[in-house]
Amino acid sequence: MKVRLRAQVKGYAYAINEQTSIQFSLAILICYIVIATLHLIWLLGTGLISTSWDTMNEVITIALTSQPPPSLYVLQNTSAGISTIKTLKCPVRIIESGDGLELSLRDERIRISKRVKYNKTY
């Protein structure tokens, strides 16, 4: 008595030698993995990882204690809600202000004297 098994496999699979587009996609994916790994190594090596403002309460508090921005066109008509994406595209920076920190909505280069210092308690 002979037993024969018959199997049928259906599905999708990639082989490197099949198409140029798959090879190109894999090359892009490998480049991305290398860049992300190098960035992670750089962050861990330099210690420039911050645990500040990791909750919404902290972000809201620094926003409330910050000076109101000058009349920016980006914040017009936002008192009852945000209806355009341009408001969310406004660059926001945290700068040194006196003895504390504040949010800055200005779209200009920050002077070196106003930049946040590493490992300084505010």
N, CA, C and O atoms as a Tinker XYZ file with bonds, in Angstrom:
   488  protein
     1  N      0.833000   -1.153000    0.000000    73     2
     2  CA     0.000000    0.000000    0.000000    64     1     3
     3  C      0.897000    1.242000    0.000000    63     2     4     5
     4  O      1.774000    1.385000    0.852000    81     3
     5  N      0.670000    2.117000   -0.946000    73     3     6
     6  CA     1.416000    3.357000   -1.066000    64     5     7
     7  C      0.510000    4.512000   -0.667000    63     6     8     9
     8  O     -0.673000    4.570000   -1.004000    81     7
     9  N      1.128000    5.422000    0.065000    73     7    10
    10  CA     0.392000    6.617000    0.461000    64     9    11
    11  C      0.972000    7.790000   -0.321000    63    10    12    13
    12  O      2.175000    8.048000   -0.286000    81    11
    13  N      0.120000    8.470000   -1.003000    73    11    14
    14  CA     0.548000    9.645000   -1.761000    64    13    15
    15  C     -0.133000   10.871000   -1.177000    63    14    16    17
    16  O     -1.341000   10.899000   -0.942000    81    15
    17  N      0.680000   11.861000   -0.957000    73    15    18
    18  CA     0.146000   13.129000   -0.481000    64    17    19
    19  C      0.234000   14.134000   -1.602000    63    18    20    21
    20  O      1.246000   14.243000   -2.294000    81    19
    21  N     -0.796000   14.829000   -1.759000    73    19    22
    22  CA    -0.803000   15.873000   -2.770000    64    21    23
    23  C     -1.085000   17.203000   -2.063000    63    22    24    25
    24  O     -2.107000   17.348000   -1.392000    81    23
    25  N     -0.176000   18.171000   -2.217000    73    23    26
    26  CA    -0.328000   19.465000   -1.542000    64    25    27
    27  C     -0.354000   20.565000   -2.581000    63    26    28    29
    28  O      0.343000   20.519000   -3.594000    81    27
    29  N     -1.154000   21.520000   -2.304000    73    27    30
    30  CA    -1.249000   22.675000   -3.167000    64    29    31
    31  C     -1.081000   23.912000   -2.286000    63    30    32    33
    32  O     -1.787000   24.077000   -1.291000    81    31
    33  N     -0.136000   24.781000   -2.664000    73    31    34
    34  CA     0.136000   25.975000   -1.878000    64    33    35
    35  C     -0.230000   27.185000   -2.724000    63    34    36    37
    36  O      0.238000   27.339000   -3.852000    81    35
    37  N     -1.061000   28.024000   -2.168000    73    35    38
    38  CA    -1.440000   29.246000   -2.855000    64    37    39
    39  C     -1.027000   30.426000   -1.984000    63    38    40    41
    40  O     -1.102000   30.366000   -0.757000    81    39
    41  N     -0.597000   31.479000   -2.625000    73    39    42
    42  CA    -0.209000   32.660000   -1.877000    64    41    43
    43  C      0.759000   33.508000   -2.680000    63    42    44    45
    44  O      1.010000   33.246000   -3.856000    81    43
    45  N      1.296000   34.522000   -2.032000    73    43    46
    46  CA     2.212000   35.435000   -2.679000    64    45    47
    47  C      3.595000   35.251000   -2.084000    63    46    48    49
    48  O      3.747000   35.050000   -0.879000    81    47
    49  N      4.581000   35.321000   -2.924000    73    47    50
    50  CA     5.959000   35.217000   -2.453000    64    49    51
    51  C      6.835000   36.058000   -3.366000    63    50    52    53
    52  O      6.506000   36.280000   -4.531000    81    51
    53  N      7.938000   36.514000   -2.832000    73    51    54
    54  CA     8.883000   37.313000   -3.606000    64    53    55
    55  C     10.180000   36.537000   -3.754000    63    54    56    57
    56  O     10.646000   35.878000   -2.824000    81    55
    57  N     10.727000   36.630000   -4.904000    73    55    58
    58  CA    12.054000   36.063000   -5.138000    64    57    59
    59  C     12.913000   37.170000   -5.719000    63    58    60    61
    60  O     12.462000   37.937000   -6.571000    81    59
    61  N     14.128000   37.249000   -5.264000    73    59    62
    62  CA    15.003000   38.353000   -5.669000    64    61    63
    63  C     15.298000   38.307000   -7.170000    63    62    64    65
    64  O     15.466000   39.357000   -7.791000    81    63
    65  N     15.360000   37.156000   -7.743000    73    63    66
    66  CA    15.756000   37.053000   -9.149000    64    65    67
    67  C     14.584000   37.212000  -10.117000    63    66    68    69
    68  O     14.761000   37.007000  -11.318000    81    67
    69  N     13.415000   37.564000   -9.641000    73    67    70
    70  CA    12.259000   37.635000  -10.528000    64    69    71
    71  C     12.161000   38.943000  -11.304000    63    70    72    73
    72  O     12.200000   38.933000  -12.535000    81    71
    73  N     12.035000   40.061000  -10.607000    73    71    74
    74  CA    11.774000   41.316000  -11.295000    64    73    75
    75  C     12.705000   42.403000  -10.772000    63    74    76    77
    76  O     13.163000   42.366000   -9.630000    81    75
    77  N     12.965000   43.348000  -11.625000    73    75    78
    78  CA    13.820000   44.472000  -11.243000    64    77    79
    79  C     13.150000   45.348000  -10.192000    63    78    80    81
    80  O     13.829000   45.891000   -9.320000    81    79
    81  N     11.845000   45.493000  -10.258000    73    79    82
    82  CA    11.146000   46.341000   -9.293000    64    81    83
    83  C     11.256000   45.786000   -7.878000    63    82    84    85
    84  O     11.355000   46.550000   -6.918000    81    83
    85  N     11.238000   44.481000   -7.745000    73    83    86
    86  CA    11.390000   43.873000   -6.424000    64    85    87
    87  C     12.808000   44.104000   -5.907000    63    86    88    89
    88  O     12.993000   44.390000   -4.724000    81    87
    89  N     13.794000   43.986000   -6.766000    73    87    90
    90  CA    15.173000   44.232000   -6.359000    64    89    91
    91  C     15.348000   45.699000   -5.941000    63    90    92    93
    92  O     16.014000   45.986000   -4.946000    81    91
    93  N     14.760000   46.608000   -6.690000    73    91    94
    94  CA    14.843000   48.023000   -6.361000    64    93    95
    95  C     14.147000   48.314000   -5.029000    63    94    96    97
    96  O     14.664000   49.072000   -4.209000    81    95
    97  N     12.987000   47.718000   -4.817000    73    95    98
    98  CA    12.252000   47.912000   -3.567000    64    97    99
    99  C     13.042000   47.391000   -2.378000    63    98   100   101
   100  O     13.084000   48.038000   -1.332000    81    99
   101  N     13.656000   46.255000   -2.523000    73    99   102
   102  CA    14.467000   45.708000   -1.435000    64   101   103
   103  C     15.693000   46.564000   -1.170000    63   102   104   105
   104  O     16.099000   46.707000   -0.017000    81   103
   105  N     16.289000   47.134000   -2.199000    73   103   106
   106  CA    17.441000   48.016000   -2.006000    64   105   107
   107  C     17.027000   49.264000   -1.232000    63   106   108   109
   108  O     17.753000   49.701000   -0.339000    81   107
   109  N     15.876000   49.842000   -1.560000    73   107   110
   110  CA    15.369000   51.012000   -0.836000    64   109   111
   111  C     15.080000   50.644000    0.616000    63   110   112   113
   112  O     15.413000   51.405000    1.524000    81   111
   113  N     14.472000   49.500000    0.841000    73   111   114
   114  CA    14.162000   49.061000    2.200000    64   113   115
   115  C     15.433000   48.850000    3.021000    63   114   116   117
   116  O     15.475000   49.223000    4.193000    81   115
   117  N     16.448000   48.271000    2.435000    73   115   118
   118  CA    17.717000   48.057000    3.136000    64   117   119
   119  C     18.386000   49.389000    3.452000    63   118   120   121
   120  O     18.946000   49.554000    4.536000    81   119
   121  N     18.335000   50.339000    2.526000    73   119   122
   122  CA    18.895000   51.677000    2.788000    64   121   123
   123  C     18.171000   52.342000    3.954000    63   122   124   125
   124  O     18.812000   52.958000    4.806000    81   123
   125  N     16.857000   52.226000    4.003000    73   123   126
   126  CA    16.087000   52.805000    5.092000    64   125   127
   127  C     16.458000   52.172000    6.430000    63   126   128   129
   128  O     16.605000   52.872000    7.432000    81   127
   129  N     16.607000   50.861000    6.445000    73   127   130
   130  CA    16.982000   50.166000    7.679000    64   129   131
   131  C     18.358000   50.610000    8.150000    63   130   132   133
   132  O     18.568000   50.801000    9.347000    81   131
   133  N     19.296000   50.776000    7.226000    73   131   134
   134  CA    20.644000   51.222000    7.587000    64   133   135
   135  C     20.605000   52.632000    8.151000    63   134   136   137
   136  O     21.243000   52.904000    9.168000    81   135
   137  N     19.867000   53.534000    7.512000    73   135   138
   138  CA    19.779000   54.917000    7.986000    64   137   139
   139  C     19.120000   54.972000    9.366000    63   138   140   141
   140  O     19.594000   55.693000   10.244000    81   139
   141  N     18.042000   54.227000    9.565000    73   139   142
   142  CA    17.358000   54.227000   10.861000    64   141   143
   143  C     18.254000   53.651000   11.951000    63   142   144   145
   144  O     18.260000   54.156000   13.073000    81   143
   145  N     19.003000   52.614000   11.641000    73   143   146
   146  CA    19.919000   52.023000   12.622000    64   145   147
   147  C     21.045000   52.978000   12.971000    63   146   148   149
   148  O     21.395000   53.115000   14.143000    81   147
   149  N     21.622000   53.643000   11.974000    73   147   150
   150  CA    22.685000   54.626000   12.238000    64   149   151
   151  C     22.156000   55.792000   13.076000    63   150   152   153
   152  O     22.849000   56.284000   13.966000    81   151
   153  N     20.939000   56.227000   12.792000    73   151   154
   154  CA    20.352000   57.315000   13.565000    64   153   155
   155  C     20.147000   56.888000   15.022000    63   154   156   157
   156  O     20.429000   57.663000   15.936000    81   155
   157  N     19.671000   55.692000   15.241000    73   155   158
   158  CA    19.479000   55.183000   16.591000    64   157   159
   159  C     20.808000   55.075000   17.337000    63   158   160   161
   160  O     20.893000   55.435000   18.511000    81   159
   161  N     21.834000   54.584000   16.665000    73   159   162
   162  CA    23.160000   54.493000   17.279000    64   161   163
   163  C     23.679000   55.879000   17.622000    63   162   164   165
   164  O     24.255000   56.074000   18.692000    81   163
   165  N     23.483000   56.851000   16.724000    73   163   166
   166  CA    23.922000   58.221000   16.991000    64   165   167
   167  C     23.205000   58.803000   18.204000    63   166   168   169
   168  O     23.835000   59.429000   19.056000    81   167
   169  N     21.869000   58.598000   18.287000    73   167   170
   170  CA    21.108000   59.112000   19.426000    64   169   171
   171  C     21.577000   58.492000   20.740000    63   170   172   173
   172  O     21.748000   59.192000   21.738000    81   171
   173  N     21.779000   57.203000   20.734000    73   171   174
   174  CA    22.220000   56.539000   21.954000    64   173   175
   175  C     23.649000   56.928000   22.319000    63   174   176   177
   176  O     23.983000   57.015000   23.500000    81   175
   177  N     24.486000   57.159000   21.328000    73   175   178
   178  CA    25.882000   57.517000   21.583000    64   177   179
   179  C     26.065000   58.930000   22.077000    63   178   180   181
   180  O     26.933000   59.179000   22.914000    81   179
   181  N     25.266000   59.875000   21.579000    73   179   182
   182  CA    25.423000   61.271000   21.977000    64   181   183
   183  C     24.582000   61.622000   23.194000    63   182   184   185
   184  O     24.843000   62.637000   23.840000    81   183
   185  N     23.602000   60.831000   23.518000    73   183   186
   186  CA    22.752000   61.118000   24.662000    64   185   187
   187  C     21.781000   62.247000   24.420000    63   186   188   189
   188  O     21.330000   62.867000   25.384000    81   187
   189  N     21.437000   62.546000   23.182000    73   187   190
   190  CA    20.525000   63.640000   22.865000    64   189   191
   191  C     19.065000   63.192000   22.858000    63   190   192   193
   192  O     18.250000   63.714000   22.097000    81   191
   193  N     18.752000   62.239000   23.697000    73   191   194
   194  CA    17.379000   61.763000   23.806000    64   193   195
   195  C     16.738000   62.486000   24.983000    63   194   196   197
   196  O     17.307000   62.528000   26.074000    81   195
   197  N     15.585000   63.039000   24.770000    73   195   198
   198  CA    14.925000   63.815000   25.812000    64   197   199
   199  C     13.693000   63.084000   26.315000    63   198   200   201
   200  O     12.960000   62.466000   25.543000    81   199
   201  N     13.480000   63.164000   27.610000    73   199   202
   202  CA    12.255000   62.625000   28.197000    64   201   203
   203  C     11.347000   63.757000   28.657000    63   202   204   205
   204  O     10.356000   63.520000   29.347000    81   203
   205  N     11.684000   64.988000   28.275000    73   203   206
   206  CA    10.859000   66.133000   28.639000    64   205   207
   207  C      9.632000   66.180000   27.749000    63   206   208   209
   208  O      9.647000   65.768000   26.590000    81   207
   209  N      8.591000   66.690000   28.333000    73   207   210
   210  CA     7.337000   66.889000   27.610000    64   209   211
   211  C      6.836000   65.602000   26.976000    63   210   212   213
   212  O      6.492000   65.577000   25.794000    81   211
   213  N      6.795000   64.541000   27.760000    73   211   214
   214  CA     6.333000   63.269000   27.211000    64   213   215
   215  C      4.848000   63.020000   27.452000    63   214   216   217
   216  O      4.319000   61.993000   27.028000    81   215
   217  N      4.175000   63.941000   28.121000    73   215   218
   218  CA     2.725000   63.819000   28.289000    64   217   219
   219  C      2.054000   65.081000   27.759000    63   218   220   221
   220  O      2.692000   66.128000   27.648000    81   219
   221  N      0.794000   64.985000   27.438000    73   219   222
   222  CA     0.055000   66.139000   26.926000    64   221   223
   223  C     -0.078000   67.226000   27.988000    63   222   224   225
   224  O     -0.111000   68.410000   27.653000    81   223
   225  N     -0.154000   66.842000   29.266000    73   223   226
   226  CA    -0.251000   67.848000   30.328000    64   225   227
   227  C      0.970000   68.761000   30.333000    63   226   228   229
   228  O      0.834000   69.967000   30.535000    81   227
   229  N      2.151000   68.207000   30.116000    73   227   230
   230  CA     3.370000   69.016000   30.099000    64   229   231
   231  C      3.406000   69.942000   28.885000    63   230   232   233
   232  O      3.843000   71.088000   28.992000    81   231
   233  N      2.956000   69.457000   27.749000    73   231   234
   234  CA     2.933000   70.283000   26.540000    64   233   235
   235  C      1.918000   71.418000   26.696000    63   234   236   237
   236  O      2.193000   72.551000   26.302000    81   235
   237  N      0.754000   71.123000   27.264000    73   235   238
   238  CA    -0.256000   72.160000   27.479000    64   237   239
   239  C      0.245000   73.194000   28.482000    63   238   240   241
   240  O      0.001000   74.389000   28.315000    81   239
   241  N      0.942000   72.743000   29.519000    73   239   242
   242  CA     1.459000   73.671000   30.529000    64   241   243
   243  C      2.476000   74.630000   29.931000    63   242   244   245
   244  O      2.419000   75.831000   30.195000    81   243
   245  N      3.403000   74.119000   29.131000    73   243   246
   246  CA     4.391000   75.016000   28.522000    64   245   247
   247  C      3.728000   75.940000   27.505000    63   246   248   249
   248  O      4.186000   77.065000   27.308000    81   247
   249  N      2.668000   75.489000   26.863000    73   247   250
   250  CA     1.952000   76.358000   25.929000    64   249   251
   251  C      1.214000   77.477000   26.673000    63   250   252   253
   252  O      1.168000   78.612000   26.200000    81   251
   253  N      0.643000   77.159000   27.827000    73   251   254
   254  CA    -0.081000   78.166000   28.600000    64   253   255
   255  C      0.843000   79.202000   29.233000    63   254   256   257
   256  O      0.458000   80.359000   29.402000    81   255
   257  N      2.053000   78.793000   29.580000    73   255   258
   258  CA     2.986000   79.732000   30.210000    64   257   259
   259  C      3.807000   80.511000   29.193000    63   258   260   261
   260  O      4.587000   81.382000   29.579000    81   259
   261  N      3.656000   80.228000   27.923000    73   259   262
   262  CA     4.411000   80.923000   26.882000    64   261   263
   263  C      3.756000   82.261000   26.545000    63   262   264   265
   264  O      2.558000   82.453000   26.753000    81   263
   265  N      4.558000   83.172000   26.024000    73   263   266
   266  CA     4.038000   84.456000   25.574000    64   265   267
   267  C      3.157000   84.235000   24.349000    63   266   268   269
   268  O      3.468000   83.383000   23.517000    81   267
   269  N      2.078000   84.976000   24.223000    73   267   270
   270  CA     1.257000   84.820000   23.015000    64   269   271
   271  C      2.040000   85.265000   21.792000    63   270   272   273
   272  O      2.797000   86.233000   21.858000    81   271
   273  N      1.867000   84.579000   20.694000    73   271   274
   274  CA     2.619000   84.940000   19.494000    64   273   275
   275  C      2.114000   86.257000   18.916000    63   274   276   277
   276  O      0.975000   86.656000   19.159000    81   275
   277  N      2.966000   86.925000   18.153000    73   275   278
   278  CA     2.473000   88.110000   17.456000    64   277   279
   279  C      1.390000   87.693000   16.466000    63   278   280   281
   280  O      1.244000   86.508000   16.164000    81   279
   281  N      0.656000   88.633000   15.976000    73   279   282
   282  CA    -0.456000   88.286000   15.096000    64   281   283
   283  C      0.048000   87.549000   13.866000    63   282   284   285
   284  O      0.420000   88.152000   12.860000    81   283
   285  N      0.049000   86.258000   13.974000    73   283   286
   286  CA     0.474000   85.413000   12.862000    64   285   287
   287  C     -0.740000   85.041000   12.020000    63   286   288   289
   288  O     -1.814000   84.758000   12.551000    81   287
   289  N     -0.563000   85.044000   10.740000    73   287   290
   290  CA    -1.656000   84.667000    9.844000    64   289   291
   291  C     -2.042000   83.208000   10.025000    63   290   292   293
   292  O     -3.164000   82.816000    9.704000    81   291
   293  N     -1.120000   82.404000   10.536000    73   291   294
   294  CA    -1.387000   80.974000   10.678000    64   293   295
   295  C     -2.434000   80.706000   11.750000    63   294   296   297
   296  O     -3.213000   79.759000   11.636000    81   295
   297  N     -2.457000   81.534000   12.791000    73   295   298
   298  CA    -3.382000   81.298000   13.900000    64   297   299
   299  C     -4.698000   82.052000   13.768000    63   298   300   301
   300  O     -5.501000   82.045000   14.700000    81   299
   301  N     -4.933000   82.690000   12.650000    73   299   302
   302  CA    -6.193000   83.397000   12.468000    64   301   303
   303  C     -7.337000   82.398000   12.328000    63   302   304   305
   304  O     -7.194000   81.346000   11.706000    81   303
   305  N     -8.465000   82.749000   12.916000    73   303   306
   306  CA    -9.683000   81.942000   12.838000    64   305   307
   307  C     -9.510000   80.538000   13.410000    63   306   308   309
   308  O    -10.063000   79.579000   12.872000    81   307
   309  N     -8.750000   80.411000   14.490000    73   307   310
   310  CA    -8.579000   79.101000   15.121000    64   309   311
   311  C     -9.202000   79.041000   16.510000    63   310   312   313
   312  O     -8.990000   78.065000   17.229000    81   311
   313  N     -9.953000   80.042000   16.901000    73   311   314
   314  CA   -10.518000   80.052000   18.248000    64   313   315
   315  C    -11.644000   79.025000   18.417000    63   314   316   317
   316  O    -11.896000   78.563000   19.530000    81   315
   317  N    -12.310000   78.671000   17.337000    73   315   318
   318  CA   -13.408000   77.706000   17.430000    64   317   319
   319  C    -13.051000   76.374000   16.785000    63   318   320   321
   320  O    -13.926000   75.528000   16.603000    81   319
   321  N    -11.806000   76.175000   16.441000    73   319   322
   322  CA   -11.375000   74.929000   15.823000    64   321   323
   323  C    -10.415000   75.193000   14.684000    63   322   324   325
   324  O    -10.310000   76.314000   14.187000    81   323
   325  N     -9.725000   74.160000   14.283000    73   323   326
   326  CA    -8.749000   74.268000   13.202000    64   325   327
   327  C     -9.368000   73.634000   11.963000    63   326   328   329
   328  O     -9.714000   72.453000   11.962000    81   327
   329  N     -9.502000   74.437000   10.906000    73   327   330
   330  CA   -10.161000   73.919000    9.710000    64   329   331
   331  C     -9.211000   73.736000    8.530000    63   330   332   333
   332  O     -9.581000   73.119000    7.531000    81   331
   333  N     -7.988000   74.265000    8.633000    73   331   334
   334  CA    -7.044000   74.112000    7.530000    64   333   335
   335  C     -5.762000   73.456000    8.026000    63   334   336   337
   336  O     -5.418000   73.557000    9.203000    81   335
   337  N     -5.071000   72.793000    7.133000    73   335   338
   338  CA    -3.849000   72.089000    7.482000    64   337   339
   339  C     -2.670000   73.052000    7.657000    63   338   340   341
   340  O     -1.671000   72.687000    8.277000    81   339
   341  N     -2.768000   74.266000    7.124000    73   339   342
   342  CA    -1.651000   75.209000    7.223000    64   341   343
   343  C     -1.374000   75.598000    8.674000    63   342   344   345
   344  O     -0.242000   75.943000    9.015000    81   343
   345  N     -2.390000   75.547000    9.527000    73   343   346
   346  CA    -2.182000   75.836000   10.943000    64   345   347
   347  C     -1.298000   74.775000   11.577000    63   346   348   349
   348  O     -0.435000   75.097000   12.394000    81   347
   349  N     -1.498000   73.535000   11.220000    73   347   350
   350  CA    -0.706000   72.448000   11.796000    64   349   351
   351  C      0.700000   72.383000   11.215000    63   350   352   353
   352  O      1.579000   71.744000   11.793000    81   351
   353  N      0.923000   73.039000   10.078000    73   351   354
   354  CA     2.250000   73.038000    9.458000    64   353   355
   355  C      3.165000   74.119000   10.029000    63   354   356   357
   356  O      4.343000   74.172000    9.674000    81   355
   357  N      2.654000   74.972000   10.895000    73   355   358
   358  CA     3.448000   76.059000   11.467000    64   357   359
   359  C      4.564000   75.479000   12.336000    63   358   360   361
   360  O      4.287000   74.673000   13.224000    81   359
   361  N      5.815000   75.871000   12.100000    73   359   362
   362  CA     6.914000   75.319000   12.914000    64   361   363
   363  C      6.860000   75.847000   14.348000    63   362   364   365
   364  O      6.660000   77.041000   14.575000    81   363
   365  N      7.038000   74.956000   15.293000    73   363   366
   366  CA     7.014000   75.302000   16.706000    64   365   367
   367  C      8.352000   74.904000   17.302000    63   366   368   369
   368  O      8.847000   73.801000   17.069000    81   367
   369  N      8.937000   75.822000   18.080000    73   367   370
   370  CA    10.217000   75.542000   18.724000    64   369   371
   371  C     10.094000   75.846000   20.205000    63   370   372   373
   372  O      9.273000   76.665000   20.618000    81   371
   373  N     10.908000   75.184000   20.989000    73   371   374
   374  CA    11.007000   75.506000   22.403000    64   373   375
   375  C     12.277000   76.317000   22.579000    63   374   376   377
   376  O     13.365000   75.871000   22.215000    81   375
   377  N     12.133000   77.519000   23.143000    73   375   378
   378  CA    13.282000   78.408000   23.304000    64   377   379
   379  C     13.421000   78.806000   24.769000    63   378   380   381
   380  O     12.493000   78.655000   25.564000    81   379
   381  N     14.590000   79.314000   25.101000    73   379   382
   382  CA    14.864000   79.799000   26.448000    64   381   383
   383  C     14.306000   81.218000   26.569000    63   382   384   385
   384  O     14.520000   82.060000   25.698000    81   383
   385  N     13.600000   81.459000   27.649000    73   383   386
   386  CA    13.013000   82.773000   27.868000    64   385   387
   387  C     13.206000   83.139000   29.328000    63   386   388   389
   388  O     12.466000   82.666000   30.191000    81   387
   389  N     14.188000   83.973000   29.611000    73   387   390
   390  CA    14.469000   84.325000   30.995000    64   389   391
   391  C     14.984000   83.116000   31.750000    63   390   392   393
   392  O     16.001000   82.532000   31.373000    81   391
   393  N     14.282000   82.732000   32.825000    73   391   394
   394  CA    14.676000   81.567000   33.611000    64   393   395
   395  C     13.951000   80.304000   33.187000    63   394   396   397
   396  O     14.222000   79.231000   33.727000    81   395
   397  N     13.047000   80.404000   32.243000    73   395   398
   398  CA    12.263000   79.245000   31.854000    64   397   399
   399  C     12.293000   78.996000   30.358000    63   398   400   401
   400  O     13.152000   79.503000   29.637000    81   399
   401  N     11.346000   78.214000   29.920000    73   399   402
   402  CA    11.226000   77.852000   28.512000    64   401   403
   403  C      9.843000   78.246000   28.019000    63   402   404   405
   404  O      8.896000   78.360000   28.798000    81   403
   405  N      9.745000   78.448000   26.730000    73   403   406
   406  CA     8.441000   78.741000   26.134000    64   405   407
   407  C      8.411000   78.259000   24.696000    63   406   408   409
   408  O      9.447000   78.022000   24.073000    81   407
   409  N      7.192000   78.118000   24.184000    73   407   410
   410  CA     6.998000   77.752000   22.784000    64   409   411
   411  C      7.120000   78.995000   21.923000    63   410   412   413
   412  O      6.677000   80.078000   22.306000    81   411
   413  N      7.717000   78.831000   20.770000    73   411   414
   414  CA     7.847000   79.934000   19.830000    64   413   415
   415  C      7.257000   79.498000   18.497000    63   414   416   417
   416  O      7.634000   78.460000   17.953000    81   415
   417  N      6.334000   80.290000   17.977000    73   415   418
   418  CA     5.696000   79.993000   16.692000    64   417   419
   419  C      6.289000   80.808000   15.561000    63   418   420   421
   420  O      5.756000   80.812000   14.451000    81   419
   421  N      7.359000   81.480000   15.823000    73   419   422
   422  CA     7.959000   82.323000   14.791000    64   421   423
   423  C      8.715000   81.468000   13.778000    63   422   424   425
   424  O      9.392000   80.502000   14.131000    81   423
   425  N      8.583000   81.841000   12.545000    73   423   426
   426  CA     9.252000   81.107000   11.475000    64   425   427
   427  C     10.570000   81.793000   11.119000    63   426   428   429
   428  O     10.776000   82.212000    9.980000    81   427
   429  N     11.431000   81.899000   12.077000    73   427   430
   430  CA    12.721000   82.550000   11.857000    64   429   431
   431  C     13.796000   81.741000   12.567000    63   430   432   433
   432  O     13.497000   80.880000   13.394000    81   431
   433  N     15.021000   82.019000   12.243000    73   431   434
   434  CA    16.121000   81.325000   12.903000    64   433   435
   435  C     16.227000   81.800000   14.349000    63   434   436   437
   436  O     16.103000   82.990000   14.639000    81   435
   437  N     16.451000   80.871000   15.222000    73   435   438
   438  CA    16.563000   81.208000   16.637000    64   437   439
   439  C     17.986000   81.639000   16.934000    63   438   440   441
   440  O     18.942000   80.979000   16.530000    81   439
   441  N     18.119000   82.740000   17.635000    73   439   442
   442  CA    19.452000   83.174000   18.030000    64   441   443
   443  C     20.060000   82.144000   18.963000    63   442   444   445
   444  O     19.353000   81.466000   19.709000    81   443
   445  N     21.382000   82.036000   18.913000    73   443   446
   446  CA    22.064000   81.036000   19.733000    64   445   447
   447  C     21.785000   81.259000   21.213000    63   446   448   449
   448  O     21.725000   80.296000   21.978000    81   447
   449  N     21.614000   82.504000   21.629000    73   447   450
   450  CA    21.366000   82.786000   23.043000    64   449   451
   451  C     20.016000   82.268000   23.521000    63   450   452   453
   452  O     19.825000   82.071000   24.721000    81   451
   453  N     19.070000   82.043000   22.601000    73   451   454
   454  CA    17.741000   81.570000   22.992000    64   453   455
   455  C     17.575000   80.061000   22.836000    63   454   456   457
   456  O     16.522000   79.526000   23.183000    81   455
   457  N     18.574000   79.373000   22.328000    73   455   458
   458  CA    18.458000   77.927000   22.165000    64   457   459
   459  C     18.506000   77.231000   23.520000    63   458   460   461
   460  O     19.167000   77.697000   24.447000    81   459
   461  N     17.808000   76.128000   23.621000    73   459   462
   462  CA    17.802000   75.347000   24.850000    64   461   463
   463  C     19.159000   74.661000   24.983000    63   462   464   465
   464  O     19.662000   74.063000   24.032000    81   463
   465  N     19.740000   74.757000   26.176000    73   463   466
   466  CA    21.056000   74.153000   26.450000    64   465   467
   467  C     20.864000   72.704000   26.899000    63   466   468   469
   468  O     19.917000   72.379000   27.616000    81   467
   469  N     21.784000   71.847000   26.461000    73   467   470
   470  CA    21.733000   70.450000   26.865000    64   469   471
   471  C     22.085000   70.325000   28.350000    63   470   472   473
   472  O     22.953000   71.036000   28.856000    81   471
   473  N     21.411000   69.427000   29.027000    73   471   474
   474  CA    21.671000   69.090000   30.425000    64   473   475
   475  C     21.598000   70.295000   31.348000    63   474   476   477
   476  O     22.295000   70.322000   32.363000    81   475
   477  N     20.795000   71.273000   31.041000    73   475   478
   478  CA    20.579000   72.423000   31.912000    64   477   479
   479  C     19.164000   72.332000   32.472000    63   478   480   481
   480  O     18.200000   72.095000   31.745000    81   479
   481  N     19.069000   72.526000   33.772000    73   479   482
   482  CA    17.757000   72.491000   34.421000    64   481   483
   483  C     17.137000   73.878000   34.366000    63   482   484   485
   484  O     17.770000   74.862000   34.748000    81   483
   485  N     15.912000   73.955000   33.897000    73   483   486
   486  CA    15.224000   75.236000   33.798000    64   485   487
   487  C     14.162000   75.336000   34.871000    63   486   488
   488  O     13.465000   76.347000   34.957000    81   487
